């Protein structure tokens, strides 16, 4: 609904700009309409290559393909750029026909080259033929149609909607883990087998992430959100109705595939709405929600599973109901934010107003097919993982964090139920400690924002204009040591003779650490790889979810054979090995980026 209203607003905005600038076009064309149609002069045109289109902005997620004001366009376009063959018209003097065709073409060309935000360049053969094409961009940095220039109320509302998406799909990934005893008893399988319902959902997350980029680049963010959330809900419903373990596992895997697509696109939507500096505040909102989902899943699921009044299958029904509310918000209140699609709409309105087919959004003149983009999306993440140490190490770091987090889904039963004899509902409630830690990590945002402003002011005084990607690592450097400390603390104090408040307090420190690392990893990769960030993040997402999904199956035997203390010690040592990663990249990150063929310097 919001996309439809947005499309209509674009129509009015473009019509107003067209009327405003048409007078300039007629003034430019006035002398030429009185000359012969055969006399043409060619003015130099602005040639934009595909690389220019992709790299004009320092922040590729903004996708502003052209900039400029009226003065630049008037200077650039003081003569007619192109002529088209005249058409014959019965009943009219041939000379009049030629003159009229020339006049209409000249006026159309003059309007195209006078409109602010339109860049003119030659169309290559690969792009569909020869001649000029009018590449449509925003009117300027203050264009009200640019999502980053919307009111803060609108942008905050859109960000909250995106955060809800991250929350609910994370919630769906973990809620089944709280009902393992009841579900396994009904299906007649072991708890290890039933835990595949969680593991396969996570693996589906990783697989689906590969397809998110090409789809959103073709149709925009909102169609992806609406379509994939709808399909995900259908398979969640199918999971609730599953008659046997095989169908449940199949439906959960497919639901995970569709759930990952909106989650993967959400980071891009945040970048569409907020500048790099503003994302210091905006991205933690989404990151917090994305982690809160898996935390709240066991909280709700534990009480549902232990209730004598309802079936364990209500874990799926509750997920479906909340997902429906999120889908309602997205459908009726979420605007489209993907700049290439917005500019495609603008170009379509200009073609309708002028009758000139040369108006094109940058995405429309790229000859790359959807299948080609999909093929690149499938191989490039693996290529980047092999060649880029930045991606490899940060993917490894996030994978370890997700292994720990999702093995807790089964491990908390050993830590709190068996050690302290917590009920099933109270064990689920214990996950709130991690949630409290996530909130504590958010308290760092004002401190880091102030530091970023101070550093940016210094950089501008020395002639620079942006913070280096390494500035994004401050969160991780303040939070990384907390992860192994929390695991050692929890493991070495989880004894019946020690109060359960000790491991609960340790879980708060764990939540604080994982959010700090997640924020830094994601934003560092986006800033370091810019045009390749979608492929880089797809690689990180695929690796961490597939491995974490597999480790869910290992969690129960792991805790059973090693015990709580040794299991958490092993996980703590593993996370401790990766603590130096953000510090190393903060010190040598620029040098490493200089060696890369994909990263920016």
Legacy VTK file of the C-alpha trace (Angstrom):
# vtk DataFile Version 3.0
C-alpha trace
ASCII
DATASET POLYDATA
POINTS 601 float
0.000 0.000 0.000
2.740 2.455 0.934
4.626 1.593 -2.242
1.536 2.388 -4.325
1.042 5.739 -2.582
4.750 6.409 -2.967
4.511 5.731 -6.700
1.692 8.273 -6.958
3.709 10.848 -5.014
6.576 10.337 -7.432
4.180 11.040 -10.290
3.152 14.391 -8.787
6.744 15.280 -7.935
7.965 14.523 -11.454
5.074 16.467 -13.038
5.913 19.507 -10.922
9.593 19.306 -11.894
8.669 18.858 -15.553
6.459 21.952 -15.573
9.089 23.936 -13.706
11.895 23.091 -16.106
9.938 23.015 -19.370
10.214 26.804 -19.715
13.995 26.504 -19.646
13.846 23.832 -22.331
11.687 25.995 -24.592
14.070 28.928 -24.115
17.041 26.727 -25.033
15.192 25.412 -28.055
13.652 28.718 -29.220
16.225 29.651 -31.829
16.494 26.137 -33.219
12.801 25.637 -33.991
13.073 28.287 -36.701
15.964 26.574 -38.497
15.951 23.722 -40.985
15.593 20.259 -39.576
18.724 19.197 -41.401
20.995 21.605 -39.575
22.162 20.139 -36.314
25.051 20.767 -34.018
26.331 18.343 -31.439
27.380 19.472 -28.030
29.735 17.451 -25.868
27.837 15.006 -23.737
28.591 13.666 -20.296
29.701 10.065 -20.715
28.935 7.811 -17.758
30.307 4.305 -17.881
28.781 1.539 -15.832
31.586 1.880 -13.332
30.783 5.572 -12.980
27.198 4.710 -12.243
28.114 2.226 -9.580
30.826 4.198 -7.839
29.716 7.822 -8.048
28.527 7.714 -4.459
30.844 6.674 -1.717
27.982 4.775 -0.165
26.645 2.344 -2.760
23.527 1.482 -0.777
22.283 5.023 -1.391
22.465 4.397 -5.138
22.421 8.025 -6.191
23.528 7.729 -9.760
23.704 11.401 -10.673
24.119 14.751 -9.041
24.107 18.310 -10.177
22.140 21.517 -10.277
20.422 23.622 -12.877
23.515 25.644 -13.689
25.609 22.583 -14.463
22.921 21.193 -16.713
22.464 24.465 -18.589
26.180 24.738 -19.222
26.325 21.119 -20.279
23.456 21.270 -22.700
23.538 24.393 -24.838
22.957 22.581 -28.112
20.872 19.765 -29.497
22.304 16.360 -28.745
20.621 14.039 -31.116
18.316 13.772 -34.135
15.886 11.018 -35.007
14.684 10.220 -38.534
11.477 12.125 -39.411
8.269 10.260 -40.008
5.893 10.869 -42.842
2.357 12.009 -42.163
-0.323 11.930 -44.864
-2.030 15.203 -45.601
0.847 17.412 -44.511
3.627 19.117 -46.359
6.719 16.880 -46.201
8.843 19.842 -45.179
6.383 20.642 -42.375
6.510 17.039 -41.250
10.300 17.066 -41.092
10.312 20.404 -39.296
7.684 19.273 -36.803
9.516 16.041 -36.067
12.741 17.950 -35.592
11.030 20.492 -33.373
9.416 17.836 -31.159
12.660 15.928 -30.899
14.589 19.089 -30.111
12.139 20.139 -27.428
12.242 16.632 -25.923
16.012 16.651 -25.956
16.182 20.116 -24.466
13.769 19.169 -21.700
15.757 16.016 -20.963
19.010 17.890 -20.749
17.531 20.743 -18.720
15.782 18.694 -16.039
17.851 18.709 -12.878
19.249 15.310 -11.997
19.320 13.969 -15.552
22.653 12.871 -16.948
23.087 12.355 -20.691
25.428 9.794 -22.182
25.802 7.602 -25.223
24.125 4.217 -25.074
26.465 1.345 -25.884
25.513 -1.544 -28.121
25.407 -3.826 -25.078
22.775 -1.531 -23.581
20.392 -1.858 -26.484
21.696 0.272 -29.312
23.290 3.553 -30.198
22.243 7.101 -29.403
21.804 9.073 -26.229
20.112 7.882 -23.092
18.860 10.133 -20.270
19.957 8.525 -16.993
17.492 9.589 -14.315
18.770 10.522 -10.874
17.618 12.525 -7.899
17.316 16.288 -8.384
20.100 16.870 -5.920
21.297 16.121 -2.425
18.119 17.614 -0.939
15.607 15.831 -3.166
12.588 14.987 -1.006
12.140 11.705 -2.883
15.498 10.429 -1.624
14.816 8.139 1.392
17.657 9.768 3.318
15.846 13.098 3.069
12.549 11.830 4.436
11.460 13.113 7.841
13.040 11.430 10.839
9.617 10.198 11.908
9.166 8.358 8.610
12.672 6.908 8.668
12.412 5.811 12.299
9.070 4.150 11.594
10.528 2.319 8.587
13.541 1.226 10.656
11.295 -0.140 13.407
9.338 -2.138 10.830
12.599 -3.617 9.539
13.644 -4.411 13.112
10.360 -6.277 13.610
11.227 -8.456 10.617
14.610 -9.293 12.127
12.963 -10.029 15.465
10.231 -12.365 14.243
12.373 -14.548 11.967
14.914 -14.902 14.785
12.057 -15.753 17.136
10.865 -18.439 14.719
14.338 -19.951 14.519
14.570 -20.749 18.226
11.067 -21.200 19.658
10.858 -24.886 18.653
13.922 -25.701 20.741
11.937 -25.096 23.931
9.452 -27.866 23.074
11.930 -30.673 22.327
10.628 -33.170 24.937
6.984 -32.806 23.944
7.568 -32.787 20.166
9.973 -35.735 20.220
7.531 -37.729 22.366
4.650 -37.086 19.950
6.673 -38.042 16.875
8.373 -40.971 18.590
11.941 -39.805 17.932
14.910 -38.782 20.064
15.446 -35.198 21.161
18.561 -35.061 18.985
16.437 -35.879 15.943
13.762 -33.360 16.873
16.432 -30.679 17.316
16.804 -30.851 13.527
13.687 -28.633 13.416
15.892 -25.826 14.700
19.057 -26.858 12.868
17.428 -27.137 9.440
15.681 -23.805 9.880
19.104 -22.214 10.418
20.612 -24.028 7.447
17.691 -22.757 5.363
18.597 -19.260 6.554
22.059 -19.635 5.094
20.901 -21.088 1.779
18.196 -18.490 1.251
20.634 -15.625 1.842
22.297 -16.320 -1.516
19.107 -15.468 -3.412
18.155 -12.316 -1.507
20.438 -9.879 -3.319
19.515 -10.658 -6.945
15.797 -10.666 -6.140
15.810 -7.342 -4.285
17.957 -5.745 -6.997
15.318 -6.713 -9.562
12.035 -5.919 -7.816
12.975 -3.776 -4.806
12.869 -4.298 -1.051
9.109 -4.308 -0.368
8.090 -7.047 -2.813
10.780 -9.235 -1.264
9.538 -8.537 2.253
5.895 -9.117 1.442
6.257 -12.159 -0.824
8.837 -14.034 1.251
7.161 -13.289 4.588
3.925 -14.649 3.143
5.608 -17.846 1.926
7.509 -18.232 5.187
4.210 -17.990 7.070
2.631 -20.680 4.890
5.408 -23.111 5.766
5.293 -22.181 9.458
1.601 -23.093 9.325
2.508 -26.327 7.548
5.008 -27.086 10.341
2.273 -26.601 12.927
0.097 -29.128 11.064
2.900 -31.595 10.264
1.729 -35.196 10.794
5.219 -36.673 11.188
8.827 -35.749 11.799
9.816 -35.864 8.119
7.229 -33.326 7.010
7.978 -31.085 9.980
11.685 -30.975 9.166
11.045 -30.335 5.472
8.620 -27.505 6.206
10.972 -25.930 8.751
13.849 -25.954 6.261
11.767 -24.268 3.540
10.411 -21.750 6.060
14.013 -20.905 6.980
14.914 -20.325 3.325
12.122 -17.775 2.915
12.755 -16.219 6.337
16.353 -15.389 5.465
15.489 -13.246 2.454
13.770 -10.417 4.352
16.418 -10.617 7.081
19.237 -10.335 4.533
17.644 -7.355 2.776
16.986 -5.553 6.042
20.586 -4.353 6.353
20.327 -2.834 2.888
17.133 -1.036 3.859
18.891 0.502 6.859
21.603 1.789 4.530
18.952 3.165 2.151
17.493 5.276 4.941
20.481 6.508 6.917
23.858 8.053 6.125
27.033 6.296 7.338
27.223 8.561 10.381
23.531 8.116 11.197
23.922 4.348 11.023
25.929 4.525 14.249
22.501 4.956 15.869
20.254 3.175 13.365
22.054 -0.140 12.812
22.176 -1.146 16.514
18.359 -0.883 16.581
18.108 -3.557 13.920
20.980 -5.635 15.341
19.435 -5.610 18.798
16.099 -6.805 17.430
17.771 -9.501 15.311
19.390 -10.995 18.434
16.375 -10.434 20.686
14.343 -12.762 18.475
16.344 -15.931 19.217
16.465 -14.897 22.884
12.693 -14.474 23.271
11.879 -17.660 21.325
12.775 -20.014 24.212
11.174 -17.641 26.742
7.772 -17.967 25.072
8.287 -21.554 23.896
9.182 -22.818 27.350
5.898 -21.717 28.882
3.884 -22.977 25.893
5.542 -26.404 25.997
5.052 -26.818 29.740
1.423 -25.650 29.748
-1.185 -28.390 30.261
-3.783 -26.267 28.476
-2.314 -26.097 24.958
-0.232 -28.285 22.662
3.463 -27.727 21.939
2.337 -26.979 18.379
1.266 -23.580 19.619
4.921 -22.605 19.378
4.287 -22.495 15.619
0.831 -20.924 15.876
2.106 -18.095 18.080
4.924 -17.519 15.594
2.378 -17.414 12.776
0.167 -14.893 14.560
3.033 -12.512 15.346
4.396 -12.911 11.806
0.989 -11.927 10.465
1.078 -8.706 12.479
4.549 -7.925 11.115
3.384 -8.641 7.562
0.453 -6.259 8.087
2.822 -3.477 9.189
5.144 -4.030 6.238
2.335 -4.201 3.687
0.490 -1.068 4.786
3.146 1.125 6.380
6.580 0.305 4.935
7.714 2.521 2.011
10.032 1.306 -0.727
13.585 2.457 0.008
15.739 0.931 -2.751
17.037 3.863 -4.804
17.401 2.099 -8.200
13.732 1.108 -8.089
12.635 4.600 -7.020
14.576 6.130 -9.904
13.077 3.541 -12.239
9.633 4.816 -11.198
10.737 8.376 -11.832
11.999 7.454 -15.294
8.680 5.755 -16.112
6.772 8.918 -15.166
9.090 11.036 -17.307
8.577 8.744 -20.290
4.815 9.127 -19.857
4.971 12.908 -19.523
7.309 13.512 -22.438
6.586 10.590 -24.727
10.362 10.160 -24.915
11.615 6.610 -24.391
15.179 7.741 -23.693
14.477 8.395 -19.993
15.847 5.432 -18.089
16.757 4.557 -14.558
20.296 3.239 -14.287
18.941 -0.201 -13.431
17.008 -0.247 -16.731
19.979 0.335 -19.016
22.124 -2.374 -17.507
22.038 -5.362 -19.825
22.597 -7.813 -16.991
19.814 -10.378 -16.655
18.379 -11.706 -13.425
19.905 -15.134 -14.061
23.313 -13.539 -14.572
23.024 -11.664 -11.257
21.856 -14.852 -9.578
24.821 -16.774 -10.945
27.208 -14.130 -9.657
25.477 -14.162 -6.277
26.012 -17.896 -6.057
29.737 -17.956 -6.829
31.087 -14.587 -5.662
30.506 -15.176 -1.907
32.694 -18.287 -2.094
35.291 -16.414 -4.144
35.446 -13.610 -1.588
35.671 -16.051 1.299
38.688 -17.774 -0.236
40.508 -14.609 -1.326
39.637 -12.090 1.390
41.102 -12.543 4.892
38.771 -9.833 6.203
35.690 -11.820 5.235
37.168 -15.148 6.274
38.088 -13.993 9.783
34.902 -12.053 10.454
32.808 -14.938 9.100
34.692 -17.247 11.464
34.141 -14.870 14.375
30.392 -14.578 13.801
30.152 -18.322 13.229
31.677 -19.024 16.648
29.244 -16.558 18.255
26.251 -18.198 16.567
27.498 -21.672 17.500
27.579 -20.634 21.157
24.224 -18.834 21.017
22.314 -21.633 19.306
23.932 -24.463 21.273
22.625 -22.614 24.339
19.112 -23.424 23.069
19.713 -27.020 24.175
22.591 -26.312 26.551
20.488 -24.224 28.941
18.617 -27.421 29.799
21.865 -28.857 31.156
23.022 -25.579 32.727
19.800 -24.634 34.533
17.310 -27.517 34.429
19.650 -30.322 35.456
21.973 -28.255 37.655
19.415 -26.056 39.431
16.206 -28.028 38.706
14.530 -25.115 36.949
11.178 -25.862 35.372
10.889 -25.850 31.583
9.289 -22.395 31.616
11.865 -20.967 34.028
14.719 -22.349 31.933
13.332 -20.491 28.924
13.023 -17.365 31.048
16.756 -17.601 31.805
17.472 -16.432 28.255
16.376 -12.951 29.317
19.834 -12.507 30.824
21.267 -12.447 27.294
18.567 -9.942 26.299
19.519 -7.629 29.143
23.129 -7.790 27.966
22.038 -6.769 24.467
20.440 -3.661 25.944
23.637 -2.814 27.815
25.577 -2.939 24.544
23.197 -0.335 23.122
24.328 2.080 25.838
27.645 2.391 23.993
25.973 4.032 20.989
26.059 7.671 22.245
29.685 7.281 23.343
30.821 5.886 20.002
28.762 8.430 18.068
30.478 11.279 19.946
33.865 9.715 19.249
32.984 9.333 15.556
31.948 12.979 15.262
35.206 14.103 16.876
37.328 11.941 14.563
35.374 12.996 11.464
35.907 16.669 12.314
39.652 16.038 12.577
39.692 14.173 9.249
37.863 17.021 7.520
40.369 19.540 8.840
43.125 17.515 7.193
41.341 17.330 3.832
39.434 14.041 4.174
35.699 13.558 4.005
34.906 10.220 5.631
35.789 7.954 8.507
37.868 4.862 7.660
36.127 1.487 7.974
38.308 0.728 10.999
36.261 3.241 13.013
33.442 0.663 12.947
35.546 -1.683 15.104
35.150 0.324 18.300
32.112 -1.700 19.343
33.985 -4.997 18.952
37.078 -3.742 20.743
34.916 -2.779 23.714
32.901 -5.994 23.668
35.010 -8.868 22.323
36.759 -9.778 25.627
33.363 -10.089 27.318
32.476 -13.260 25.386
35.196 -15.653 26.657
35.029 -14.073 30.124
31.285 -14.757 30.305
31.696 -18.368 29.151
34.459 -19.120 31.665
32.419 -17.419 34.379
29.268 -19.375 33.533
31.046 -22.702 33.137
33.111 -22.489 36.289
30.248 -21.374 38.536
27.401 -23.559 37.249
27.332 -25.862 40.289
24.414 -26.668 42.603
26.389 -25.228 45.499
26.656 -21.804 43.794
23.690 -19.508 43.307
22.059 -19.650 39.846
22.368 -15.873 39.782
26.057 -16.312 38.973
25.612 -18.027 35.573
22.654 -15.725 34.896
24.875 -12.699 35.470
27.464 -14.256 33.143
24.807 -14.517 30.430
24.275 -10.752 30.665
27.947 -10.212 29.854
27.635 -12.685 26.961
24.718 -10.764 25.452
26.669 -7.517 25.705
29.687 -9.024 23.920
27.891 -10.705 21.017
25.970 -7.582 20.022
29.132 -5.462 20.073
30.945 -7.905 17.786
27.966 -8.302 15.443
27.548 -4.536 14.939
31.235 -4.062 14.171
31.538 -7.048 11.830
28.574 -6.098 9.683
29.385 -2.406 9.410
33.097 -2.990 8.817
32.336 -5.333 5.920
29.833 -2.873 4.397
32.280 0.029 4.610
35.242 -2.025 3.390
33.626 -3.649 0.364
30.937 -1.124 -0.664
29.904 -2.364 -4.146
30.748 -5.966 -3.171
29.252 -5.760 0.323
26.098 -7.699 -0.636
28.176 -10.686 -1.758
30.448 -10.366 1.265
27.511 -10.367 3.687
25.883 -13.275 1.845
29.083 -15.242 2.415
29.147 -14.402 6.111
25.451 -15.239 6.493
25.738 -18.558 4.661
28.721 -19.737 6.678
27.497 -18.795 10.120
23.966 -20.170 9.760
24.895 -23.422 8.054
27.593 -24.180 10.636
25.409 -23.066 13.549
22.563 -25.219 12.232
24.836 -28.225 12.122
26.170 -27.543 15.618
22.646 -27.534 17.045
22.675 -31.290 16.410
25.962 -31.643 18.262
24.865 -29.607 21.280
23.042 -32.347 23.205
25.800 -35.007 22.851
28.392 -32.303 23.514
26.886 -31.292 26.860
26.035 -34.906 27.787
29.550 -36.263 27.271
31.735 -33.338 28.326
29.501 -31.805 30.964
28.587 -28.157 31.395
31.952 -27.020 32.748
34.140 -28.581 30.057
31.771 -27.662 27.219
31.692 -23.993 28.176
35.461 -24.010 28.732
36.020 -25.322 25.198
33.657 -22.709 23.760
35.322 -20.011 25.868
38.782 -20.956 24.587
37.516 -20.977 21.013
36.075 -17.477 21.366
39.222 -16.262 23.149
41.315 -17.161 20.105
39.294 -14.666 18.048
39.358 -11.752 20.495
42.477 -10.202 18.851
40.736 -10.010 15.438
39.125 -6.547 15.776
42.271 -5.098 17.375
44.441 -6.490 14.577
42.221 -5.035 11.875
42.053 -1.706 13.679
45.852 -1.602 13.575
46.566 -3.122 10.148
43.171 -3.009 8.411
44.108 -0.318 5.904
47.192 -2.236 4.818
45.160 -5.421 4.404
42.567 -3.546 2.333
45.340 -2.251 0.087
46.262 -5.837 -0.788
42.669 -6.687 -1.710
41.281 -6.428 -5.227
37.742 -5.919 -3.881
38.056 -3.752 -0.762
38.170 0.049 -0.861
41.189 1.950 0.432
LINES 1 602
601 0 1 2 3 4 5 6 7 8 9 10 11 12 13 14 15 16 17 18 19 20 21 22 23 24 25 26 27 28 29 30 31 32 33 34 35 36 37 38 39 40 41 42 43 44 45 46 47 48 49 50 51 52 53 54 55 56 57 58 59 60 61 62 63 64 65 66 67 68 69 70 71 72 73 74 75 76 77 78 79 80 81 82 83 84 85 86 87 88 89 90 91 92 93 94 95 96 97 98 99 100 101 102 103 104 105 106 107 108 109 110 111 112 113 114 115 116 117 118 119 120 121 122 123 124 125 126 127 128 129 130 131 132 133 134 135 136 137 138 139 140 141 142 143 144 145 146 147 148 149 150 151 152 153 154 155 156 157 158 159 160 161 162 163 164 165 166 167 168 169 170 171 172 173 174 175 176 177 178 179 180 181 182 183 184 185 186 187 188 189 190 191 192 193 194 195 196 197 198 199 200 201 202 203 204 205 206 207 208 209 210 211 212 213 214 215 216 217 218 219 220 221 222 223 224 225 226 227 228 229 230 231 232 233 234 235 236 237 238 239 240 241 242 243 244 245 246 247 248 249 250 251 252 253 254 255 256 257 258 259 260 261 262 263 264 265 266 267 268 269 270 271 272 273 274 275 276 277 278 279 280 281 282 283 284 285 286 287 288 289 290 291 292 293 294 295 296 297 298 299 300 301 302 303 304 305 306 307 308 309 310 311 312 313 314 315 316 317 318 319 320 321 322 323 324 325 326 327 328 329 330 331 332 333 334 335 336 337 338 339 340 341 342 343 344 345 346 347 348 349 350 351 352 353 354 355 356 357 358 359 360 361 362 363 364 365 366 367 368 369 370 371 372 373 374 375 376 377 378 379 380 381 382 383 384 385 386 387 388 389 390 391 392 393 394 395 396 397 398 399 400 401 402 403 404 405 406 407 408 409 410 411 412 413 414 415 416 417 418 419 420 421 422 423 424 425 426 427 428 429 430 431 432 433 434 435 436 437 438 439 440 441 442 443 444 445 446 447 448 449 450 451 452 453 454 455 456 457 458 459 460 461 462 463 464 465 466 467 468 469 470 471 472 473 474 475 476 477 478 479 480 481 482 483 484 485 486 487 488 489 490 491 492 493 494 495 496 497 498 499 500 501 502 503 504 505 506 507 508 509 510 511 512 513 514 515 516 517 518 519 520 521 522 523 524 525 526 527 528 529 530 531 532 533 534 535 536 537 538 539 540 541 542 543 544 545 546 547 548 549 550 551 552 553 554 555 556 557 558 559 560 561 562 563 564 565 566 567 568 569 570 571 572 573 574 575 576 577 578 579 580 581 582 583 584 585 586 587 588 589 590 591 592 593 594 595 596 597 598 599 600
